[in-house]
Amino acid sequence: MQSREAELQRLEEEWAAALADWAVPERFLAQVPTSPFELSPSSFKPDPARLGTPTLRWLAEELERLPEGERTLLDVGSGAGGTSLMLWPTAERITALDQSEQMLAAVRDNAAELGIPAEALKTVNSRWPAPEAPSASVVVCANVLYNVPTPVAFLRALIESATGAVVVEITERHPHFGVNPIWLRFNGYQRPSQPSAEAVGAMLRLLGHEPEVARWERRAADPDDPEEVGRLARRACIPEERWAEVGAYLREEPLQPTEVVAFKIRLA
Ligand SMILES: C[S@@+](CC[C@H](N)C(=O)[O-])C[C@H]1O[C@@H](n2cnc3c(N)ncnc32)[C@H](O)[C@@H]1O
């Protein structure tokens, strides 16, 4: 037991140190008006394409196993609801928790657009782990862990909040890993590659759960779509006047698709 806790602590310290390396040096931040880490609610809108991913298929299956009336879903780090809102009405009641009120306002707008009744949705503005954590039959946390320097407490709280199942989705590498070649080409700066999803799998096992694992790829950005090129260029601190050059570079050197991993733990 002692050695499990020691190993968890070691993994968490490695994770936190690797995440800290993703901080962007001041000289690059000075080149651009906005932080490369700024998140826009429009990037996390509910998208029917996500219904085909293992994460959403697993969530639907886990909800459908439950008797009607018990199909509740908690979405931690919900963003604009891109993961959970597509699951209504299979998920009879959805709780979206996020530290950003701007994201939660977008969840409510997106839910209204999808015709989800107000009584089926609750939004909670809080950091996770939350002091009075909401619970649900099924808990999902997608694309959040690279924001979290203390993943062990975070994962423990996800597991404690679920009665049926937990699904965690995470890209294999940091969400900005894919733009490393743009950093190198335009800023002459090598960005890190660690941490990776492997550490999350190891932490879940050390917490006493053998997860099911699914892997897939998200397509790389389209170099002919100025919006997608701008999104990547922003992440690499490239000023707007050079975005056309970034597009031309990506036509020559297309980026790799993003590898994504989902872990599922069934608790009951
Ligand atoms: C990259 S977005 C992912 C949104 C959504 N889960 C999805 O996959 O479309 C990450 C979200 O997690 C939220 N977040 C990050 N750390 C958090 C924490 N410790 N507690 C609550 N929310 C957090 C951010 O505000 C942001 O909305």
The ligand as a Tripos MOL2 file, in Angstrom:
@<TRIPOS>MOLECULE
LIG
   27    29     1     0     0
SMALL
NO_CHARGES

@<TRIPOS>ATOM
      1 C1         -9.9970   21.5750  -23.5030 C.3       1 LIG1
      2 S1        -11.5010   21.9600  -22.7010 S.3       1 LIG1
      3 C2        -12.4130   20.4540  -22.9260 C.3       1 LIG1
      4 C3        -13.9050   20.6470  -22.9090 C.3       1 LIG1
      5 C4        -14.7730   19.3910  -23.0630 C.3       1 LIG1
      6 N1        -14.5530   18.4310  -22.0170 N.3       1 LIG1
      7 C5        -14.5760   18.7480  -24.4160 C.2       1 LIG1
      8 O1        -13.8920   17.7180  -24.5080 O.co2     1 LIG1
      9 O2        -15.1190   19.2930  -25.4040 O.co2     1 LIG1
     10 C6        -11.0060   21.8850  -20.9990 C.3       1 LIG1
     11 C7        -12.0410   22.4640  -20.0410 C.3       1 LIG1
     12 O3        -11.6870   22.0630  -18.7160 O.3       1 LIG1
     13 C8        -11.8810   23.1500  -17.8280 C.3       1 LIG1
     14 N2        -10.9990   22.8910  -16.6780 N.ar      1 LIG1
     15 C9         -9.6510   22.7850  -16.6790 C.ar      1 LIG1
     16 N3         -9.2010   22.4710  -15.4460 N.ar      1 LIG1
     17 C10       -10.3020   22.3740  -14.6400 C.ar      1 LIG1
     18 C11       -10.5000   22.0660  -13.2470 C.ar      1 LIG1
     19 N4         -9.4800   21.7840  -12.4380 N.pl3     1 LIG1
     20 N5        -11.7600   22.0730  -12.7710 N.ar      1 LIG1
     21 C12       -12.8190   22.3510  -13.5770 C.ar      1 LIG1
     22 N6        -12.6850   22.6460  -14.8960 N.ar      1 LIG1
     23 C13       -11.4550   22.6430  -15.4240 C.ar      1 LIG1
     24 C14       -11.5440   24.3810  -18.6750 C.3       1 LIG1
     25 O4        -12.1640   25.5440  -18.1630 O.3       1 LIG1
     26 C15       -12.0970   23.9790  -20.0460 C.3       1 LIG1
     27 O5        -13.4290   24.3910  -20.2110 O.3       1 LIG1
@<TRIPOS>BOND
     1     1     2 1
     2     2     3 1
     3     2    10 1
     4     3     4 1
     5     4     5 1
     6     5     6 1
     7     5     7 1
     8     7     8 2
     9     7     9 1
    10    10    11 1
    11    11    12 1
    12    11    26 1
    13    12    13 1
    14    13    14 1
    15    13    24 1
    16    14    15 ar
    17    14    23 ar
    18    15    16 ar
    19    16    17 ar
    20    17    18 ar
    21    17    23 ar
    22    18    19 1
    23    18    20 ar
    24    20    21 ar
    25    21    22 ar
    26    22    23 ar
    27    24    25 1
    28    24    26 1
    29    26    27 1
@<TRIPOS>SUBSTRUCTURE
     1 LIG1         1 GROUP 0 **** ****
